[in-house]
């Protein structure tokens, strides 16, 4: 968790150093001032809870990896919006659903989740990452999940 927070802080600093308006700085400042243990607990989501939300059509899963990564291996039930395209494609997301961001290990998805939270979305990142999801959805579990969302 410390690595994720450190990566988020470094990445956020880099992002905001490039093109930052006073409004964005205020949003980030307000977010950090109000950051607490409740926020930490609500940031991530586990695999089983995520899959249930997808089955119930209460969540949209966004693969924020780069296009080449997604073309190498991907999951059919996710929408691809690379993290560097997210600010320009944010209007493609449903504000009525929980937006769950995913990447291989959760470093980029934590940053994407942070961005979406600042933009007013209910959002989480997959704690176990796509590598954990790939391990979890093997054999019968993959078949059962696929059949449940058809």
C-alpha positions as CSV (number, residue, x, y, z in Angstrom):
1,X,0.0,0.0,0.0
2,X,2.9,2.4,0.8
3,X,4.2,1.8,-2.8
4,X,0.8,2.6,-4.3
5,X,0.5,5.8,-2.3
6,X,4.1,6.9,-3.1
7,X,3.5,6.2,-6.8
8,X,0.2,8.1,-6.6
9,X,1.9,11.1,-5.0
10,X,4.8,11.1,-7.5
11,X,2.5,10.6,-10.5
12,X,0.1,13.3,-9.3
13,X,3.0,15.7,-8.8
14,X,4.2,15.0,-12.4
15,X,0.7,15.4,-13.8
16,X,-0.1,18.6,-12.0
17,X,3.3,20.1,-12.8
18,X,2.6,19.8,-16.5
19,X,-0.8,21.5,-17.0
20,X,-2.3,22.7,-13.8
21,X,-5.0,25.2,-13.3
22,X,-5.7,26.9,-10.0
23,X,-9.0,25.0,-9.9
24,X,-7.2,21.6,-10.2
25,X,-4.8,22.5,-7.5
26,X,-7.6,23.5,-5.2
27,X,-9.4,20.2,-6.0
28,X,-6.2,18.2,-5.2
29,X,-5.5,20.3,-2.1
30,X,-9.1,19.8,-0.8
31,X,-8.9,16.1,-1.5
32,X,-5.6,15.8,0.4
33,X,-6.8,17.9,3.3
34,X,-9.9,15.6,3.7
35,X,-7.9,12.4,3.1
36,X,-8.5,9.9,5.9
37,X,-8.7,6.2,6.8
38,X,-12.2,6.0,5.4
39,X,-10.9,7.1,2.0
40,X,-8.1,4.6,2.2
41,X,-10.6,1.8,2.9
42,X,-12.8,2.9,0.0
43,X,-10.1,3.2,-2.7
44,X,-9.6,-0.4,-3.6
45,X,-12.0,-3.3,-4.4
46,X,-11.4,-7.0,-4.3
47,X,-12.0,-9.4,-7.2
48,X,-15.1,-11.1,-6.0
49,X,-16.8,-7.8,-5.1
50,X,-15.9,-6.3,-8.5
51,X,-17.2,-9.3,-10.4
52,X,-20.5,-9.2,-8.5
53,X,-21.0,-5.5,-9.3
54,X,-20.3,-6.3,-12.9
55,X,-22.9,-9.1,-12.9
56,X,-25.4,-6.7,-11.2
57,X,-24.6,-4.0,-13.8
58,X,-23.7,-1.6,-11.1
59,X,-20.1,-1.1,-12.2
60,X,-18.1,-0.4,-15.3
61,X,-14.6,-1.7,-15.5
62,X,-12.0,0.4,-17.3
63,X,-8.7,-1.1,-18.4
64,X,-6.4,1.9,-18.3
65,X,-3.3,0.1,-19.8
66,X,-1.8,1.3,-23.0
67,X,-3.2,-0.1,-26.2
68,X,-0.3,-2.4,-26.9
69,X,-0.7,-4.0,-23.5
70,X,-4.4,-4.5,-24.0
71,X,-3.8,-6.1,-27.5
72,X,-1.4,-8.5,-26.0
73,X,-3.9,-9.8,-23.4
74,X,-7.3,-8.5,-22.3
75,X,-10.6,-9.3,-20.8
76,X,-13.8,-9.1,-22.9
77,X,-16.0,-7.4,-20.3
78,X,-13.8,-4.3,-19.8
79,X,-13.7,-1.1,-21.7
80,X,-10.2,0.1,-22.8
81,X,-9.4,3.7,-22.1
82,X,-5.7,4.1,-21.7
83,X,-4.7,6.4,-18.8
84,X,-3.2,9.0,-21.1
85,X,-6.6,9.3,-22.9
86,X,-8.7,9.3,-19.8
87,X,-9.0,13.1,-19.4
88,X,-10.2,13.5,-23.0
89,X,-12.6,10.5,-22.9
90,X,-14.1,11.0,-19.4
91,X,-17.5,11.7,-21.0
92,X,-17.7,8.0,-22.1
93,X,-18.1,7.0,-18.5
94,X,-21.4,6.5,-16.7
95,X,-21.6,8.6,-13.6
96,X,-24.5,6.4,-12.3
97,X,-22.1,3.4,-12.0
98,X,-19.1,2.7,-9.9
99,X,-16.1,3.0,-12.2
100,X,-13.4,0.4,-11.4
101,X,-10.0,1.0,-12.9
102,X,-7.6,-1.8,-13.6
103,X,-4.0,-2.3,-14.6
104,X,-1.6,-5.2,-14.0
105,X,-0.7,-4.4,-10.4
106,X,-2.8,-1.3,-9.4
107,X,-0.2,1.5,-9.6
108,X,-1.7,3.2,-12.6
109,X,-5.2,2.2,-11.8
110,X,-4.9,3.9,-8.4
111,X,-3.8,7.1,-10.1
112,X,-6.7,6.8,-12.6
113,X,-9.1,6.2,-9.7
114,X,-7.8,9.3,-7.9
115,X,-8.4,11.4,-11.1
116,X,-11.9,10.1,-11.5
117,X,-12.7,10.8,-7.8
118,X,-11.6,14.4,-8.3
119,X,-14.0,14.6,-11.3
120,X,-16.9,13.5,-9.2
121,X,-17.1,9.8,-10.1
122,X,-17.8,6.9,-7.7
123,X,-14.6,5.0,-8.4
124,X,-12.3,2.2,-7.1
125,X,-9.3,0.4,-8.3
126,X,-8.9,-3.4,-8.4
127,X,-6.6,-4.1,-5.5
128,X,-5.2,-7.4,-6.9
129,X,-4.7,-6.0,-10.4
130,X,-5.2,-7.7,-13.6
131,X,-2.6,-10.3,-12.8
132,X,-4.6,-11.3,-9.8
133,X,-7.8,-11.3,-11.8
134,X,-6.2,-13.6,-14.5
135,X,-5.2,-16.0,-11.8
136,X,-8.7,-15.9,-10.2
137,X,-10.7,-16.3,-13.5
138,X,-9.4,-19.7,-14.6
139,X,-11.3,-22.7,-15.8
140,X,-14.7,-23.1,-14.3
141,X,-14.7,-19.7,-12.6
142,X,-14.1,-18.0,-16.0
143,X,-16.9,-20.1,-17.6
144,X,-19.3,-19.3,-14.8
145,X,-18.6,-15.6,-14.8
146,X,-18.9,-15.4,-18.6
147,X,-22.2,-17.2,-18.6
148,X,-23.5,-14.9,-15.8
149,X,-22.9,-11.7,-17.8
150,X,-24.1,-12.9,-21.2
